[in-house]
Each structure stands twice: as C-alpha cells, then as structure tokens.
Amino acid sequence: MSPTERLLFPPGIPTAKLSEAIQHPSHIKIRYFKLTINALPSRYLLACGNVSWESTYPDDWMQERSSMPFQCLPILEISSSQHGTGDKESGTSVVLAETTAVEFYLANLVGMMGDNEYEKYTIMALHSSSKAIMDNFATYCAFNVPEAMPKAFQKWRDEYLPQWVTIQDKHLVANGSNGHYIGDKLTLADIRAAVVINYFESQPDAKVWMGIISKSEALMKLKAKVESHPPIAALRASDEYKQHVEGTVGMFSTMSPWTQKL
C-alpha cells in the first residue's frame, strides 16, 4: 500500500479554513524518528501546551519519504474537528512541515513567542542562531565524510562552538543571567538553546563539547531552567523520551568515528 500523501493544500479546503483549524487544534501528531534532535524543541513545546498530542514514527521511511511535503521530518498533522477539517479518528488533518515553521507555530500556540513584536522577532533571531549552529555541526562534523572530519572537528572545537557560546553568554548576561533570554519567562529561544546543548551532549565526545559550553554559567543555568520546567521534566522522565535519547546516542556513536582522535 502506498503511503498517504501529506499535502500542504488539501483539495477543496480554503486556506482561510486551514488557518482557523491550526489556531484551534483538537489533536496534534508530530511525526519524526525515535530520536531527539530536530523534533525535541517541538516535543518540549507540545508538552507545555494544553492540546492533546502524540508522537508518531515512520514504519518504512524510504517508502514514506516521497509522500512528505519536503521529503523530510518532522511534520505536524493537526486535527481540528471544531472546524470540520479533520479529527483524530478519521486521520484527516492539516499538515505543517519544516522544522522552523513547526517550532514557530507551536511556540505561538503555547505563548512562547514573547509579549510584543520586538520580543517576537528577537526570539526568532536567537532561535536562528542556535538552530544554525546545530545544523552546521551536523553537516560539517556529525555526517561529514570521514577524511574531512579531523579538520572540521578541530575548527569547531577551537573556533565555531566557542564563538556561539560567547555570543549566547553575552545576551544571557545582559538579561541578568537568570536562565532566560527575555525577561523572566520561558520562550522558544530558551528551548532551542537548551536543545543545542542537549545535542552536543549526545555526541561521542560530549566531554569535549560540554567542556566548551560549560564555561558559560549563564548557558548552563538556561539549560537547567528549561529541563526543570515541570511539563518538560515530566516528558524527559518518560520511557518514550528515554528511547529517543538512546536512539540518538546510538546513531551518533556510529556516525562520528573521528571524534576519538581530537
């Protein structure tokens, strides 16, 4: 059986109705692998909201891949029976795709995009900085060709990661080193930065990377604040989350063989 096509524009449903639906979701499915990585910010955000949600996973990714809007995960499948665009039982839903769009949507849904326009765009900028460092590390280090890894890891150890830490530390200190970027509230910017640290903790040479990151007391305080937030702490204590961590660590342990030569 062919996988269900996930369409950004379902036939016969005006975009105005799709817009209403995503503003009033009754159930959300986040589809990703049994890993943390790019789904973790969204799972944290979903845990902090009041909407029913669940994680789903591809059974055969190579077969399912072409049915995705951009042939990648995560995606959200959003049901909103209130507006007649879908329900959990029927499986019909509105699809949102691409990591950044998904995170901005969820952060807005749960009230973590700031209290005004300036805060919103500042959160977007901070989010961009943190997501970029994680994406670039994956490209140039974690998933690079073996012969390029030693030089890439040295560059990241000596320049790129320390630079990111210095920049984030500056902004956190400017806000009083209280574990948040903006005021005294949890936002998407905090969550993304905490996930970056979590990502480096999952690498084979976590001691190297955490030795750099832990030089910023402000960043470590942010990580602790995010992970101790009650809904997030409950998620992290779940068996499902522990399976995601195990899968992530296991994957990186086989994909980063040159890290041991640092």
VOGU-3710 file (C-alpha; in Angstrom, 3 decimals, decimal comma):
1> mspterllfp> 0,000/0,000/0,000  1,315/3,436/-0,924  1,847/5,864/1,951  -0,690/8,641/2,472  0,315/11,815/0,652  0,787/14,700/3,098  -0,438/17,754/1,201  0,130/21,373/2,204  -3,057/22,313/0,343  -5,732/19,604/0,737
11> pgiptaklse> -8,180/19,700/-2,194  -11,420/21,546/-1,558  -10,394/23,234/1,707  -9,860/27,022/1,520  -6,716/28,299/3,196  -8,875/30,502/5,440  -10,403/27,350/6,912  -6,971/25,755/7,268  -5,853/28,858/9,132  -8,803/28,596/11,507
21> aiqhpshiki> -8,045/24,928/12,044  -4,442/25,396/13,123  -5,491/28,134/15,530  -7,903/25,739/17,269  -6,325/22,272/17,186  -8,036/19,383/18,941  -5,173/16,932/18,462  -1,635/17,150/17,086  0,600/14,372/15,829  4,307/15,081/15,498
31> ryfkltinal> 5,904/12,675/13,078  9,627/12,065/13,417  12,060/9,265/14,087  12,684/7,710/17,504  15,336/10,337/18,131  15,606/13,714/19,869  17,435/16,128/17,503  15,073/18,220/15,349  11,842/17,071/16,981  12,916/17,817/20,548
41> psryllacgn> 12,042/21,544/20,612  8,588/20,758/19,238  8,013/17,962/21,739  9,024/20,310/24,564  6,576/22,928/23,272  3,769/20,398/22,909  4,399/19,208/26,460  3,950/22,795/27,662  0,613/23,284/25,910  -2,942/22,214/26,608
51> vswestypdd> -3,549/20,385/23,333  -3,814/16,615/23,067  -0,788/15,303/21,176  1,274/12,237/20,384  4,487/11,220/18,654  4,221/9,025/15,567  7,004/7,330/13,635  7,542/6,111/10,074  7,456/2,336/9,635  9,323/2,437/6,331
61> wmqerssmpf> 10,963/5,826/5,841  12,341/5,124/2,374  8,859/4,308/1,151  7,185/7,120/3,072  9,694/9,849/2,282  8,265/10,881/-1,084  4,847/11,444/0,499  6,183/14,238/2,727  5,855/17,881/1,605  9,652/18,368/1,561
71> qclpileiss> 10,739/14,722/1,891  11,940/15,224/5,454  10,725/15,196/9,049  9,420/16,446/11,437  5,937/17,339/10,287  2,814/18,139/12,266  -0,565/16,606/11,458  -3,122/18,883/13,064  -6,727/17,846/13,632  -9,441/20,380/14,344
81> sqhgtgdkes> -12,892/18,830/14,471  -14,291/22,213/15,568  -13,807/23,499/12,037  -14,573/20,335/10,162  -11,068/19,854/8,776  -10,216/16,623/10,493  -10,352/14,530/13,613  -8,109/12,070/15,387  -10,155/9,031/14,425  -10,512/9,678/10,695
91> gtsvvlaett> -6,861/10,512/10,221  -7,604/13,575/8,059  -5,584/16,583/9,111  -3,839/19,794/8,238  -0,107/19,373/7,658  2,638/21,780/8,692  6,170/20,995/7,583  9,768/22,153/8,052  11,376/22,403/11,481  11,464/26,177/11,861
101> avefylanlv> 7,874/26,707/10,725  6,692/23,934/13,049  8,540/25,415/16,037  7,286/28,955/15,401  3,721/27,674/15,105  3,898/25,664/18,319  5,675/28,417/20,252  2,968/30,858/19,224  0,282/28,315/20,140  1,629/27,851/23,684
111> gmmgdneyek> 2,530/31,507/24,264  6,319/31,304/23,988  6,934/33,872/21,244  7,114/36,919/23,510  4,677/39,599/24,598  5,146/42,051/21,720  6,508/42,346/18,191  10,036/43,253/19,286  10,258/40,257/21,597  8,867/38,003/18,869
121> ytimalhsss> 11,493/38,986/16,314  14,269/38,872/18,897  13,212/35,336/19,785  13,278/34,467/16,086  16,832/35,846/15,797  18,059/33,928/18,840  16,351/30,800/17,558  18,044/31,227/14,178  21,483/31,475/15,793  21,015/28,317/17,838
131> kaimdnfaty> 19,426/26,275/15,070  22,198/27,287/12,658  24,985/26,086/14,964  23,267/22,729/15,344  22,508/22,314/11,636  26,016/23,301/10,592  27,627/20,931/13,081  25,548/18,102/11,650  26,607/18,994/8,107  30,309/19,529/8,676
141> cafnvpeamp> 31,021/17,154/11,552  28,479/14,534/12,538  27,598/13,494/8,981  30,689/14,576/7,046  32,891/12,212/5,048  35,496/10,536/7,296  38,538/12,143/5,686  37,175/15,648/6,348  36,218/15,069/9,976  39,518/15,701/11,798
151> kafqkwrdey> 39,965/19,201/10,373  36,268/20,006/10,784  36,211/18,921/14,418  39,292/20,966/15,221  37,685/24,047/13,670  34,540/23,503/15,704  36,456/22,844/18,900  38,736/25,860/18,557  36,535/28,437/16,836  32,902/27,850/15,913
161> lpqwvtiqdk> 31,435/26,412/19,110  33,376/28,792/21,419  32,097/31,701/19,314  28,477/30,561/19,683  28,938/30,131/23,443  30,445/33,620/23,781  27,596/35,214/21,830  24,847/33,434/23,764  26,544/34,147/27,084  26,636/37,856/26,275
171> hlvangsngh> 22,892/38,007/25,638  22,044/35,938/28,708  24,268/38,026/30,976  22,658/41,187/29,574  19,316/39,810/30,780  20,649/39,262/34,291  21,952/35,681/33,996  18,584/34,401/35,178  18,368/31,440/32,807  16,288/33,250/30,189
181> yigdkltlad> 16,975/35,430/27,181  13,935/37,655/27,619  12,687/38,839/30,989  11,989/36,043/33,437  9,924/33,833/31,158  10,429/30,676/29,159  10,452/31,245/25,393  11,303/29,354/22,243  14,754/30,969/22,314  15,492/29,281/25,645
191> iraavvinyf> 14,193/25,935/24,439  16,227/25,985/21,227  19,456/26,836/23,056  18,839/24,073/25,608  18,270/21,602/22,781  21,568/22,642/21,166  23,357/21,773/24,401  21,434/18,502/24,591  22,570/17,773/21,035  26,243/18,216/21,897
201> esqpdakvwm> 25,721/16,056/24,998  24,629/13,260/22,646  27,863/13,269/20,639  30,551/10,597/21,164  32,965/13,206/22,514  30,444/15,005/24,681  33,170/15,814/27,214  34,994/17,928/24,629  31,919/19,891/23,605  30,480/20,247/27,097
211> giisksealm> 33,874/21,413/28,312  33,437/24,391/25,989  29,756/25,042/26,671  30,044/24,699/30,450  32,392/27,682/30,538  29,218/29,769/30,314  27,419/29,616/33,647  24,545/31,512/32,048  24,037/28,862/29,362  24,173/26,034/31,867
221> klkakveshp> 21,632/27,845/34,020  19,374/28,223/30,990  19,629/24,501/30,262  18,764/23,660/33,867  15,785/26,036/33,838  14,373/24,588/30,635  14,828/20,965/31,653  13,377/21,514/35,134  10,245/23,249/33,817  7,577/20,820/35,122
231> piaalrasde> 5,955/19,759/31,820  9,358/19,349/30,173  10,762/17,495/33,179  7,802/15,106/33,012  8,423/14,483/29,314  12,118/13,827/29,928  11,232/11,286/32,619  9,038/9,259/30,254  10,081/5,919/28,776  9,401/7,244/25,282
241> ykqhvegtvg> 11,850/10,116/25,749  14,494/7,750/27,114  14,108/5,628/23,976  14,654/8,746/21,867  17,844/9,559/23,780  19,123/6,000/23,438  18,445/6,043/19,709  20,192/9,385/19,248  23,310/8,442/21,193  23,471/5,125/19,361
251> mfstmspwtq> 23,187/6,778/15,962  25,931/9,318/16,621  28,242/6,690/18,096  28,476/5,072/14,660  28,465/8,229/12,537  31,258/10,226/14,194  34,273/7,885/14,232  36,895/10,623/14,050  35,856/12,352/17,241  38,029/9,994/19,239
261> kl> 41,100/11,473/17,530  40,559/15,004/18,873
//
